[in-house]
């Protein structure tokens, strides 16, 4: 069977998956249905939110399934009725075997790391946080363990010093389109050798767990390079942040998006803020100064230093803790 004749069920939720879905359709592959998360209320107004993949699928005129539970008999029967040859998963939920094992050729996942490194929910963030200079994307066949299936394809990509999670996300998302198409072609012809991950020494691997708000708190006693990578790996979302005090009182927090490190001897306690009152905001760390270029005070919009200092003349009375 030719690759473009395969009956493909595509499963995904966020923007990262949309690019590959659009590429498959544009290139003439037979996507017979799209599976995504149910609509749910979000934001202050609790308006009903549709996933990025659902919005794209509707624009493309594709059938959409939104099961609450992936083992629901009604959903399982709907999948069987589609008679899928191949399943593709990009940034979706963990699938039960009854779903991932249903397509004749199996189901593959696109993961934003060079597996087996950075298994988990936030591989792009953690690669930058850990100061890696290389990342990439991997397609692998689903099995019973998370991100441990046999590897079908990989593409490497340099992480540039100016990259943050936003820029690397975009580059990997676009590269993923090519790898997804290439993987469909390989699976259709059988012309590939899957590389198993089962013999890897788990002690040598770096994980990529989901990131929560408390994980994003900057410790100013870290060295400067670590802080820069930490901020890059969380910018623009979910964003690194620092808690502020003024005197002995709590004074809110600030999200920090762009920083630069200057190695120098400083006599100030880590977290001490200095400023020229016009454009410079500097924070002492373990081995020098962190120059902040943009941040967002709690309850405010993101601002440049110049904008922020127009309304915060007493910034040197604050300290990050």
Secondary structure, DSSP 8 states (H G I E B T S, - for coil): --GGGS-EEEEE-SHHHHHHHHHHHHTT--EEEEE----EEETTTTEEE--HHHHHHHHHT--EE--SSTT-HHHHHHHHHHT-SEEEEES-----HHHHTTSTT-EEEEESS-TTTT-SS-HHHHHHHTT-SEEEEEEEE--SSTT-S-EEEEEEEE--TT--HHHHHHHHHHHHHHHHHHHHHHHHHT----B--TT--GGG--------GGGGB--TTS-HHHHHHHHHTTTTTT-EEEEEEETTEEEEEEEEEEEEEEE----S-TTBEEE-SSS-EEEEETTEEEEEEEEEETTS--EEHHHHHHH-TTGGGEEE-
